[in-house]
Amino acid sequence: MKRLVSKDAVMRLVAFAAIGVVLGFANGRYLVPGLIWIAPGLLLALMRLSSLRLGFAGLLLSSAVAGALQWTGVVPLSLPLSMAAAVGLGIVLGLPYAADRLCFNRLPPLVGLFVFPLAQVTLELSTASLLPYASFGAWAYTQIFAPVLIQIASLFGFWAVSFVVAMMAAALAAFLTQTGLSRWFGIIVAVSLVLSTLAFGIWRLATVPVETVPARLAGLASKPSDLASVIATKDGCGADRCATARADARSQVDRLFSRTEAAAREGRLDFVTWSEVAAPLFVEDVPGFVDRARNLARRHRLHFAPAVFIVAPGQAPWRNEVYLFDPEGHRIAAHLKAKPVPGEISIDGDDRLTLVRTPIGQVGLAICYDMDFQALARQASGARLMLVPGSDWPAIDPLHPNMVAMRAVENGYAVLRPSRESASVAFDAFGRELGRTQWQGVNEPIVTGMLRTAAPVTLYSQIGDIFAYLAATALFTLLAAAAIAKHRQVKKLL
């Protein structure tokens, strides 16, 4: 019987699957940061060297494998649903490779080099705008470990970092698939772009920071299990069950106040915040809690931002908030979470961040998922510090807490983010780590840091996402040009 699939096709599909495995570690929960500079270029090259039909079949295989490795478990669903969603997302994230393959050999080599990076930025713009998980998963976030590289985000946002990384993939593919001088065009362009990005980063880190009055920061994270009995009251509870939940909630609040008092006595602190929903409060306990927080702030002469979760058994949604008390004990701000995670049992806040004037300058309040939305985070441009209580789950540690470093660079403010079930972090306005505390094996996580420098208002905070929209416009222009070129080739054959 005639072979249905040639031996060469089988070997290529095996190669596609192998590259998919490598891609699985280039982003997502098992991230190896350097792989994002190599694996996409290998996939692009293999697609270009394969027929259109085999290339797209291989892309589906590779993207499904990569998606399964990168994102299974990241969305907290049952394993089968999580894997199905991860595979589907992986296929969607393969669209830039498809765009490159459709334009291959239909545009001049130097022009065609830009298709893939423009498509990657366009895809990230689309997912950030249309999917419920905002900018999570963008390539730029894989580079948080290198502050010198991500300074370009202060000019054009995280999109520019993704563009630089994707350009290197396009250059590697060109080097592996083209001949003569054209194979070197991509290397020259990509290396020049990377070197320019690094030069800007070195200059900005060396010359831009401004020394200011130092501020001592501390963020306290609650334990992962502390909300279990409280959440059980969502659908109502009898007297015994409610009494147990109230006792657990008050015990947790007492423990957090004790930890905060101890931290304040140990060293002079200027700003303290807690992790998201650290203090579960039944509605009748709110006035007493406010008085207690006010007294703590006044006694230790600090700005105190406790994160609370105000519940009423049998009623939902609940309130997910963070307060801010000044050293005089006045409650000067309160922020209701603007962007609850899909499925979260809390009230949707206004689509805004909360800013307040303090002796060190403007300080902003946000909660966890709020900072995944680059346009929302841009509202705090001009602030010196963002207090961001967080709450994660193990599969998104450290991907999610690290994302605030990009917001810091984009908008020129420092970020303090204590978190449940993930690293608690503090970054300065240049994405440099001021402090980090892991949660695994730590009974009472606390992150501390000293903020000594400030940054000016960034270009990105003024122009917004114009880079991404220009990239999308340029991509569709190139796709149209490739389609016209293909049409002309068909007409010549006829």
Summary of the structure (lengths in Angstrom):
residues: 494
radius of gyration: 25.0
end to end distance: 35.9
largest distance: 87.0
contacts: 1794
relative contact order: 0.11
helix: 55%
strand: 16%
